[in-house]
Amino acid sequence: MPHPPLYTLVDAAKFILNEIAVHPDFKVLNYHPDLTIRDAQTALSYLKSELESNCRHNNISD
């Protein structure tokens, strides 16, 4: 079974993290881990930037 494009997975993960962050059940948890959802979103943004950079430099497609 072929893997979906990495761009698609990164975008899906960012969407899911955003949905978790705004979910009412998550907000009432009063959850304060060392790494936050925002940290994960930032990591995914960096990953997407790296993918875009590699695509421009190596002409890699999805």
N, C-alpha and C positions, 0 to 999 in steps of 0.2 A: 504494500500500500504506500503510495507516494506521500511524502510529508507536505503539509501546506507551506506556502512561502513564509520565511521567517518574519518578513514585514507584517504579514497578516497576523501571525501569532503575537508579535509585540503589540500591535494595535489592539488586539483582543484582550491581552493582559492589562494594558493601560485602561481600557474600558471597564473591565471587571474590578480593578482596584478602585477606580473612581466610584463605581456603584457601591462597593463595600464601604468606602469612606463616607458616603452620604446616607447609607442605610440607617433607618431609625434604631434598629436592633444593635447595630455597631456603636452608634452614638451613646446609647445608654450603658454600655459596658464599662465606661470609665477605664478603658484599657490604655496603658501607657508603656509600651515596650521600648527597648533601647533603640530599635530601628522602627520607623513608622511607615505607614502606607505611602506617605509623601517621599520617603527615602527610596522605596521600591519604584515609585513613578519616575523619580529622577534617574535611577539606574536604567530603567527602560528607555527613557529619553536619550541617555548617553549611548545605549546599545543601538537605537534607531539611527542616531547621528553617525555612528561608526559604520553601520550597514550602508547608509547613503554615501559616505565617504569612500568606502570600498567599491561600491557600485560605480561611482564616478571615475575612480582611478583604474579599476580593472575591467570595466564594462561587464560586470556581473549582473545578470537579470534575476528576477524572482525565480 
